[in-house]
Amino acid sequence: MTTTESDLLPPSVDPKKKALGIRKVSARNEASTRTVMMVRDHVLVSDEKGTNTGPTPLEMCLSSLLGCEGVIINRCAEAMQFKYTAVDIEGDGEVDQRGSRGVQGVRPYFNWVKLKIRVHTEESEERFQRLTRNVEYRCPVMNLFKSADVDVQVDWIRVTP
C-alpha cells in the first residue's frame, strides 16, 4: 500500500515542537525463564512455555503490536470523525527458534507477522481505506517491526452491520 502526502491526516501536535516522552519499565529475573516487570502500577510477567506463568517475550511483542494498532485506530478515527463500534484484531508471527538458541544466520525474531483487523463500521470504503493508510503510517510498533525487516502483512476488513 502506497501512502501519498494527500492521504495523511494533519498532525495532532505542533510539528515544529518536540513532544518527547520517556517510557520506564523495571524488571527482575531470578535465574529462570520468568521475568516480572513493573510498568507504572502494572505488573507484567513473561515466561517461556516450559513453566508457562506468562506469555513469552515474543508473544508480548505481538500483543504490543495489536494493542498499538488499537490505540492508533482510535486516534486516527477521532481525527477523521470516523465512526466505528469495535475492532477485532488477530495476529500470528513466525519465529525460527534456532535463532534465539545461537544458530548463526538465523534471525532470533519474527520472520513474518500477519494481522487480521476487523473494523466494525458503517463508514464508506473510501474513508475506511484512508483510515487504514494513516494507521499503518502512524503505528509506532508496526513501524518497529517493519524497520527490523519483518514481513508485516495486514488484512483490513470492514465489517458492516
Backbone as numpy.savetxt, mean C-alpha at the origin, in Angstrom:
# Nx Ny Nz CAx CAy CAz Cx Cy Cz
-0.55 2.15 -17.15 -1.41 3.31 -17.15 -0.50 4.55 -17.15
-0.70 5.41 -18.11 0.07 6.64 -18.19 -0.75 7.78 -17.60
-0.12 8.51 -16.69 -0.80 9.64 -16.06 -0.21 10.92 -16.64
-1.08 11.78 -17.15 -0.63 13.07 -17.65 -0.88 14.14 -16.59
-0.21 15.27 -16.75 -0.36 16.34 -15.76 -1.81 16.79 -15.63
-2.54 16.76 -16.72 -3.95 17.20 -16.65 -4.82 16.22 -15.88
-4.36 14.97 -15.73 -5.11 13.97 -14.96 -5.00 14.21 -13.45
-3.92 14.87 -13.05 -3.60 14.96 -11.63 -4.43 16.02 -10.92
-4.84 15.67 -9.72 -5.54 16.62 -8.86 -4.54 17.65 -8.35
-4.99 18.86 -8.05 -4.06 19.83 -7.46 -3.63 19.35 -6.07
-2.41 19.73 -5.65 -1.96 19.33 -4.31 -2.88 19.89 -3.24
-2.99 19.16 -2.12 -3.81 19.62 -1.00 -2.99 20.39 0.03
-1.73 20.67 -0.32 -0.83 21.46 0.52 -0.12 22.47 -0.38
0.51 23.45 0.23 1.29 24.43 -0.52 2.52 23.71 -1.08
2.63 23.59 -2.42 3.74 22.83 -3.00 5.12 23.47 -2.79
5.15 24.74 -2.39 6.43 25.44 -2.21 6.93 25.36 -0.77
6.09 24.85 0.13 6.46 24.79 1.55 6.59 23.32 1.96
7.76 22.95 2.47 7.97 21.56 2.90 6.98 21.21 4.00
6.48 19.98 3.95 5.56 19.47 4.97 6.12 18.15 5.47
7.27 18.23 6.12 7.99 17.03 6.56 7.34 16.44 7.81
7.35 15.13 7.87 6.85 14.43 9.04 7.82 13.33 9.43
7.94 13.06 10.69 8.79 11.98 11.18 7.88 10.88 11.70
8.14 9.67 11.28 7.41 8.51 11.78 8.35 7.76 12.72
7.88 7.39 13.91 8.74 6.75 14.90 8.13 5.42 15.33
8.97 4.41 15.32 8.57 3.06 15.75 9.71 2.51 16.59
9.38 1.81 17.66 10.41 1.11 18.44 10.06 -0.37 18.46
11.07 -1.21 18.67 10.84 -2.66 18.61 11.77 -3.39 19.57
11.32 -4.57 19.96 12.15 -5.46 20.77 12.01 -6.88 20.23
13.16 -7.52 20.04 13.20 -8.91 19.61 14.04 -9.66 20.63
13.48 -10.72 21.20 14.18 -11.48 22.23 14.74 -12.77 21.67
15.64 -12.63 20.70 16.38 -13.74 20.10 15.47 -14.83 19.55
14.45 -14.38 18.79 13.54 -15.33 18.15 13.07 -14.71 16.83
12.09 -15.31 16.19 11.53 -14.72 14.97 10.44 -13.70 15.29
10.10 -13.55 16.56 9.01 -12.66 17.00 9.57 -11.29 17.39
8.96 -10.24 16.85 9.34 -8.87 17.20 8.10 -8.12 17.63
8.19 -7.42 18.76 7.08 -6.62 19.26 7.44 -5.15 19.02
6.54 -4.43 18.34 6.79 -3.04 17.99 5.76 -2.13 18.63
6.21 -0.91 18.94 5.32 0.13 19.46 5.25 1.24 18.43
4.03 1.55 18.01 3.78 2.66 17.10 2.76 3.55 17.81
3.23 4.71 18.27 2.41 5.58 19.13 1.87 4.73 20.28
0.55 4.56 20.41 -0.03 3.77 21.49 -0.42 2.36 21.04
0.08 1.94 19.91 -0.32 0.65 19.33 0.81 -0.37 19.43
0.45 -1.59 19.79 1.41 -2.68 19.83 1.20 -3.54 18.59
2.28 -3.77 17.84 2.23 -4.64 16.67 3.20 -5.79 16.90
2.83 -6.96 16.43 3.69 -8.12 16.56 3.90 -8.72 15.18
5.15 -8.97 14.84 5.43 -9.73 13.62 6.15 -11.01 14.02
5.94 -12.03 13.24 6.54 -13.32 13.54 6.56 -14.14 12.26
7.38 -15.13 12.25 7.38 -16.05 11.12 6.37 -17.16 11.39
6.04 -17.90 10.38 4.95 -18.87 10.46 5.20 -20.01 11.46
6.45 -20.28 11.79 6.74 -21.38 12.71 6.06 -21.24 14.05
6.11 -20.03 14.65 5.47 -19.81 15.94 4.14 -19.07 15.78
3.97 -18.35 14.68 2.68 -17.80 14.26 1.96 -16.96 15.31
2.70 -16.04 15.96 2.04 -15.14 16.92 1.68 -13.80 16.28
1.94 -13.67 14.99 1.60 -12.46 14.25 1.94 -12.65 12.79
1.56 -11.68 11.97 1.90 -11.77 10.56 3.41 -11.67 10.35
3.91 -12.22 9.25 5.32 -12.08 8.94 5.61 -10.63 8.56
6.86 -10.21 8.63 7.17 -8.84 8.21 6.73 -8.54 6.78
6.87 -9.49 5.86 6.42 -9.24 4.49 4.90 -9.16 4.40
4.20 -9.93 5.21 2.73 -9.79 5.25 2.35 -8.42 5.80
3.15 -7.90 6.74 2.89 -6.56 7.25 3.14 -5.51 6.17
4.17 -5.73 5.33 4.42 -4.81 4.20 3.24 -4.80 3.25
2.73 -5.98 2.93 1.58 -6.08 2.04 0.35 -5.43 2.69
0.17 -5.63 3.99 -0.92 -4.99 4.72 -0.78 -3.47 4.69
0.44 -2.98 4.81 0.69 -1.54 4.74 0.29 -0.99 3.38
0.57 -1.74 2.33 0.17 -1.32 0.99 -1.35 -1.20 0.89
-2.07 -2.20 1.39 -3.53 -2.15 1.33 -4.08 -1.01 2.17
-3.53 -0.81 3.36 -3.98 0.28 4.21 -3.70 1.64 3.58
-2.53 1.79 2.98 -2.18 3.05 2.35 -3.09 3.33 1.15
-3.39 2.31 0.37 -4.32 2.50 -0.74 -5.67 3.01 -0.23
-6.14 2.45 0.88 -7.41 2.89 1.46 -7.38 4.36 1.85
-6.28 4.80 2.46 -6.14 6.20 2.87 -6.12 7.11 1.64
-5.32 6.75 0.66 -5.14 7.62 -0.50 -6.41 7.64 -1.36
-7.12 6.52 -1.43 -8.42 6.53 -2.12 -9.33 7.55 -1.46
-9.36 7.53 -0.13 -10.22 8.45 0.60 -9.82 9.90 0.36
-8.52 10.19 0.41 -8.06 11.56 0.21 -8.36 12.06 -1.21
-8.11 11.21 -2.19 -8.38 11.61 -3.58 -9.88 11.78 -3.81
-10.67 10.88 -3.24 -12.13 10.96 -3.38 -12.65 12.27 -2.77
-12.12 12.63 -1.60 -12.54 13.90 -0.99 -12.18 15.08 -1.88
-10.98 15.08 -2.44 -10.54 16.19 -3.30 -11.39 16.29 -4.56
-11.86 15.15 -5.06 -12.67 15.13 -6.28 -14.16 15.24 -6.00
-14.53 15.19 -4.72 -15.94 15.06 -4.33 -16.54 13.83 -5.03
-15.75 12.77 -4.98 -16.11 11.47 -5.56 -16.82 10.68 -4.47
-18.04 10.28 -4.73 -18.82 9.56 -3.71 -18.65 8.05 -3.86
-18.36 7.40 -2.74 -18.28 5.95 -2.70 -18.71 5.48 -1.32
-19.13 4.22 -1.22 -19.61 3.72 0.06 -18.62 2.78 0.74
-17.74 2.15 -0.03 -16.78 1.20 0.54 -15.72 0.86 -0.49
-14.62 0.31 0.01 -13.57 -0.23 -0.85 -13.16 -1.58 -0.27
-13.11 -2.59 -1.12 -12.61 -3.91 -0.73 -11.29 -4.11 -1.45
-10.25 -4.45 -0.70 -8.92 -4.60 -1.30 -8.35 -5.97 -0.93
-7.85 -6.67 -1.93 -7.15 -7.94 -1.72 -5.76 -7.80 -2.30
-4.78 -8.42 -1.64 -3.41 -8.37 -2.15 -2.72 -9.71 -2.04
-1.98 -10.03 -3.06 -1.14 -11.24 -3.09 0.25 -10.81 -3.52
1.27 -11.47 -3.00 2.63 -11.17 -3.41 3.47 -12.42 -3.42
4.34 -12.52 -4.43 5.22 -13.68 -4.55 6.60 -13.35 -4.00
7.09 -14.22 -3.15 8.43 -14.09 -2.57 9.15 -15.41 -2.74
10.39 -15.36 -3.22 11.24 -16.56 -3.27 12.02 -16.57 -1.96
11.67 -17.48 -1.07 12.25 -17.50 0.28 13.74 -17.79 0.30
14.29 -18.20 -0.83 15.74 -18.42 -0.87 16.49 -17.11 -0.67
15.89 -15.99 -1.11 16.55 -14.69 -1.00 16.86 -14.30 0.43
15.87 -14.46 1.33 16.09 -14.08 2.73 16.91 -15.13 3.47
17.23 -16.20 2.81 18.07 -17.24 3.42 19.48 -17.24 2.81
19.78 -16.16 2.07 21.16 -15.94 1.65 21.57 -16.44 0.29
20.65 -16.91 -0.54 21.03 -17.39 -1.87 21.32 -16.17 -2.76
22.55 -16.07 -3.24 22.94 -14.93 -4.07 22.13 -14.89 -5.36
21.79 -13.66 -5.77 21.06 -13.46 -7.01 19.56 -13.63 -6.87
19.08 -13.97 -5.67 17.64 -14.11 -5.43 17.22 -12.96 -4.52
16.31 -12.13 -4.99 15.90 -10.98 -4.19 15.15 -11.43 -2.94
15.38 -10.79 -1.79 14.75 -11.22 -0.55 13.38 -10.59 -0.32
12.82 -9.94 -1.29 11.52 -9.29 -1.16 10.64 -9.68 -2.35
9.50 -9.04 -2.45 8.50 -9.44 -3.44 9.02 -9.36 -4.88
8.70 -10.41 -5.65 8.91 -10.37 -7.10 7.77 -9.60 -7.75
6.56 -9.90 -7.31 5.37 -9.21 -7.82 4.32 -9.12 -6.73
3.46 -8.14 -6.92 2.30 -7.95 -6.04 1.10 -7.70 -6.95
0.01 -8.37 -6.65 -1.24 -8.17 -7.39 -2.30 -7.69 -6.42
-2.94 -6.58 -6.79 -4.02 -6.04 -5.99 -5.32 -6.11 -6.76
-6.37 -6.39 -6.05 -7.72 -6.29 -6.59 -8.44 -5.28 -5.71
-8.83 -4.15 -6.31 -9.46 -3.07 -5.55 -10.86 -2.84 -6.11
-11.85 -3.10 -5.26 -13.26 -2.90 -5.64 -13.78 -1.65 -4.95
-14.14 -0.66 -5.76 -14.67 0.59 -5.22 -16.17 0.59 -5.47
-16.94 0.69 -4.40 -18.40 0.69 -4.49 -18.86 2.13 -4.71
-19.33 2.41 -5.93 -19.68 3.77 -6.28 -20.68 3.81 -7.43
-21.39 4.92 -7.51 -22.27 5.18 -8.64 -21.66 6.22 -9.58
-20.41 6.62 -9.30 -19.72 7.60 -10.14 -19.47 7.03 -11.54
-19.27 7.92 -12.51 -19.04 7.51 -13.90 -17.69 6.80 -14.05
-17.56 6.06 -15.13 -16.30 5.37 -15.43 -15.18 6.38 -15.62
-15.45 7.50 -16.24 -14.43 8.53 -16.47 -13.88 9.07 -15.14
-14.78 9.38 -14.21 -14.34 9.87 -12.89 -13.63 8.77 -12.10
-14.09 7.56 -12.25 -13.45 6.42 -11.58 -12.01 6.27 -12.08
-11.81 6.38 -13.39 -10.46 6.26 -13.95 -9.55 7.38 -13.46
-10.10 8.57 -13.32 -9.30 9.69 -12.80 -8.90 9.42 -11.35
-9.82 8.89 -10.58 -9.51 8.53 -9.19 -8.36 7.53 -9.16
-8.44 6.48 -9.96 -7.42 5.43 -9.92 -6.05 5.98 -10.32
-6.00 6.83 -11.32 -4.71 7.41 -11.74 -4.09 8.23 -10.62
-4.90 9.00 -9.92 -4.39 9.83 -8.84 -3.96 9.00 -7.64
-4.69 7.96 -7.33 -4.31 7.09 -6.21 -2.96 6.44 -6.50
-2.79 5.91 -7.70 -1.52 5.25 -8.02 -0.36 6.23 -8.05
-0.62 7.46 -8.42 0.41 8.49 -8.45 0.81 8.91 -7.04
-0.16 8.97 -6.12 0.08 9.52 -4.77 0.44 8.50 -3.70
0.09 7.25 -3.86 0.24 6.29 -2.76 1.72 6.05 -2.41
2.16 6.47 -1.22 3.57 6.32 -0.85 4.05 4.86 -0.84
3.25 3.97 -0.29 3.70 2.58 -0.17 3.75 1.92 -1.55
2.75 2.19 -2.40 2.80 1.63 -3.75 4.04 2.12 -4.49
4.37 3.39 -4.32 5.54 3.93 -4.99 6.84 3.37 -4.43
6.87 3.01 -3.14 8.03 2.31 -2.59 8.22 0.96 -3.27
7.12 0.22 -3.40 7.19 -1.08 -4.07 7.68 -0.93 -5.50
7.11 0.03 -6.23 7.51 0.23 -7.62 8.97 0.66 -7.72
9.42 1.52 -6.81 10.82 1.95 -6.83 11.78 0.80 -6.53
11.30 -0.21 -5.84 12.10 -1.40 -5.55 12.00 -2.41 -6.69
11.41 -2.00 -7.79 11.26 -2.83 -8.98 10.39 -4.06 -8.75
9.41 -3.91 -7.86 8.41 -4.95 -7.68 7.36 -4.74 -8.77
7.01 -5.80 -9.46 5.98 -5.72 -10.51 4.62 -5.61 -9.81
4.07 -4.39 -9.75 2.80 -4.15 -9.08 1.70 -4.10 -10.13
0.75 -5.01 -10.01 -0.38 -5.06 -10.94 -1.65 -4.79 -10.15
-2.43 -3.83 -10.63 -3.64 -3.45 -9.91 -4.85 -3.65 -10.81
-5.81 -4.39 -10.32 -7.08 -4.59 -11.02 -8.13 -3.74 -10.30
-8.43 -2.59 -10.88 -9.45 -1.67 -10.32 -10.81 -2.09 -10.83
-11.77 -2.24 -9.94 -13.11 -2.66 -10.31 -14.11 -1.66 -9.72
-14.94 -1.11 -10.58 -16.00 -0.21 -10.12 -17.23 -1.05 -9.89
-17.68 -1.11 -8.65 -18.86 -1.91 -8.27 -20.03 -0.96 -8.12
-21.05 -1.15 -8.97 -22.23 -0.30 -8.88 -23.37 -1.10 -8.27
-24.24 -0.41 -7.53 -25.34 -1.14 -6.86 -26.33 -1.74 -7.86
